[in-house]
Amino acid sequence: MIVVTGATGGLGGATVEHLLRRVPADRIGVSVRDTAKARHFADRGVRVRQGSYEDPGALLHSFAGADQVLVVSGNDPAADVVGLHRNAVEAAVAAGARRVLYTSQHGAVPGNPYRPSDIHTATEAILGDSSVAWTALRNGAYGPLDQVLGPWQRTGVIAQPADGPVPYTDRADIAEATAVILAGDRSVDGPVALTAPTAVTFDDFAQIASDLTGRTVKRIVLDDEQWVADQTAIGVPEQAARSMLTWYQAARAGYFAEAGPLLAELLGREPRTAADRLAAHLAT
């Protein structure tokens, strides 16, 4: 059995949908905080059990019978996320899983200034010390582009701190590739990058946006502290703004620059590009 955590979230839920196209529903289980939110999976024959990373006993029950467990990373800034991930890994091992897969982050290496990287590198170390085979899916940045680029559609400028090349990746592609691995179509070990084929900068985005809209979109580089001040002025908590600033700092230091071929190989086609994602965003 394949057990997916976080199946009521965006990535976990999309992964289950792709799994249902590849394996019988009775080979899939989900571990979720609120089973009512996973009723649409239960109605299709998926085993739904309650489990949360805070409750090792519930996790052990929800992972029972699993050959593989997909641990979707947590993101609560107020929680001991590494400790919660440890609970999930240990429960998967105790339940007898032969492989644990974890949704890590592109560029999750020591020294990366982007703060969540520390969580991912620590969790990968926990996986490495475990007694089972493991895979860390270092997913390319797939968050909403409007969060990354700012209000350029209204202002006509991408006014953000200095950046660097990033292979912005489509979450749907990552979910599909994750399902391919879980379904056994291809086995991968250790940390692997799942990214779009090409890394782009904000300069590139300005050109892409100009081409798509038919109007000139400019790129303006803001001083780091000015950007933080601008963010707090519109109501973003300073701590959250400074956390996001570390992402731009990591990008311009090259931590996200490398794009890999594995995502395309798993999909059997070219993944969606940054231009594809921006065009889809404009169409909504």
Residue pairs with C-beta under 8 A, 6 or more apart in sequence:
1 27
1 28
1 29
1 47
1 65
1 66
1 67
1 68
2 19
2 23
2 27
2 28
2 29
2 66
2 67
2 68
2 69
2 70
2 182
2 183
3 28
3 29
3 30
3 31
3 62
3 63
3 66
3 68
3 69
3 70
3 92
3 97
4 12
4 15
4 16
4 19
4 28
4 29
4 30
4 31
4 69
4 70
4 72
4 182
5 12
5 30
5 31
5 32
5 51
5 53
5 69
5 70
5 71
5 72
5 88
6 12
6 32
6 72
7 13
7 15
7 16
7 30
7 31
7 32
7 38
7 41
8 32
8 33
8 34
8 37
8 38
9 72
10 171
11 72
11 103
11 142
11 171
11 174
11 175
11 178
12 30
12 70
12 72
14 171
14 172
14 175
14 176
15 70
15 175
15 178
15 179
15 182
16 28
16 30
16 41
16 46
16 179
17 175
18 175
18 176
18 178
18 179
18 180
19 28
19 179
19 182
19 183
20 28
20 44
20 46
21 179
22 179
22 180
22 183
22 185
23 183
24 45
25 44
25 45
25 46
26 45
26 47
28 41
28 46
28 47
29 46
29 47
29 48
29 49
29 62
29 65
29 66
30 38
30 41
30 46
30 47
30 48
30 49
31 49
31 50
31 51
31 59
31 62
31 63
32 38
32 48
32 49
32 50
32 51
33 50
33 51
33 52
34 50
35 42
35 48
35 49
35 50
38 46
38 48
39 48
41 48
42 48
49 61
49 62
50 58
50 62
51 58
51 59
51 61
51 62
51 63
52 58
52 59
53 59
53 74
53 84
53 85
53 87
53 88
54 84
54 87
56 87
56 90
56 91
59 87
59 88
59 91
59 92
60 91
60 94
60 95
63 69
63 91
63 92
63 94
63 95
63 97
64 95
65 95
65 96
66 92
66 95
66 96
66 97
67 97
67 98
67 99
68 97
68 98
68 99
68 100
68 101
68 182
69 88
69 92
69 95
69 97
69 99
69 100
69 101
70 101
70 102
70 103
70 178
70 182
71 85
71 88
71 89
71 92
71 100
71 101
71 102
71 103
72 103
73 81
73 85
73 102
73 103
73 104
73 105
73 119
73 120
73 123
74 81
74 84
74 85
75 81
75 116
77 243
81 119
82 119
82 122
82 123
82 126
85 102
85 119
85 122
85 123
85 126
86 123
86 126
89 100
89 102
89 123
89 126
89 127
89 130
90 130
92 100
92 132
93 100
93 130
93 131
93 132
97 132
98 132
98 133
99 132
99 133
99 134
99 135
100 127
100 130
100 132
100 133
100 134
100 135
101 134
101 135
101 136
101 137
101 178
101 181
101 182
102 123
102 124
102 127
102 134
102 135
102 136
102 137
103 137
103 139
103 178
104 120
104 123
104 124
104 136
104 137
104 138
104 139
104 191
105 114
105 116
105 117
105 120
105 138
105 139
106 138
106 139
106 140
106 141
106 167
106 169
106 193
106 194
106 195
106 256
107 114
107 117
107 138
107 250
107 255
107 256
108 117
108 120
108 121
108 124
108 136
108 138
108 191
109 117
109 121
109 255
110 121
112 121
112 250
112 255
113 246
113 249
113 250
113 253
113 255
114 246
114 247
114 249
114 250
114 255
115 243
115 246
117 250
117 255
120 136
120 138
123 136
124 136
124 191
127 134
127 136
128 134
133 189
134 189
134 190
135 181
135 188
135 189
135 190
135 191
135 192
136 190
136 191
136 192
137 174
137 178
137 181
137 192
137 194
138 191
138 192
138 193
138 194
139 169
139 174
139 194
139 195
140 166
140 167
140 168
140 169
140 174
140 193
140 194
140 195
140 196
140 256
140 259
140 263
141 148
141 166
141 167
141 168
141 169
141 256
142 168
142 169
142 170
142 171
142 174
144 281
145 168
145 277
145 278
145 281
146 281
148 160
148 168
149 158
149 160
149 202
149 205
150 158
150 159
150 160
152 158
152 159
152 206
152 209
152 217
153 213
153 282
156 215
156 216
156 217
156 218
157 217
157 218
157 219
157 220
158 202
158 205
158 206
158 209
158 217
158 218
158 219
158 220
159 220
159 222
160 202
160 220
160 221
160 222
160 227
160 248
161 221
161 222
161 223
161 224
161 227
161 245
161 248
161 249
161 252
162 221
162 224
162 248
162 252
163 201
163 202
163 248
163 251
163 252
164 201
164 251
164 252
164 253
164 254
164 256
164 257
165 199
165 200
165 201
165 251
165 254
165 256
165 257
166 199
166 200
166 201
166 251
166 256
166 257
167 195
167 196
167 197
167 198
167 199
167 200
167 256
167 258
167 259
167 274
168 196
168 200
168 274
168 277
169 194
169 195
169 196
169 263
169 271
169 272
170 196
170 271
170 272
170 276
170 277
172 272
173 194
173 196
173 263
173 267
173 271
173 272
174 194
174 263
176 266
176 267
177 194
177 262
177 263
177 266
177 267
178 194
180 186
180 266
180 267
181 187
181 188
181 266
185 266
186 265
186 266
188 262
192 260
192 262
193 258
193 259
193 260
193 262
193 263
194 260
194 262
194 263
194 266
195 258
195 259
195 260
195 263
195 271
196 259
196 263
196 271
196 272
196 273
196 274
197 259
197 261
197 263
197 264
197 270
197 271
197 273
198 259
198 273
198 274
199 256
199 257
199 258
199 259
200 208
200 274
202 219
203 219
204 274
205 219
205 274
205 278
206 217
206 218
206 219
207 217
208 274
208 275
208 278
209 217
209 278
210 216
210 217
212 275
212 278
212 279
212 282
213 282
222 230
224 245
224 248
224 249
227 241
227 245
228 238
228 241
228 242
228 245
231 238
231 240
231 241
231 244
232 238
232 241
250 256
263 271
264 270
264 271
272 280
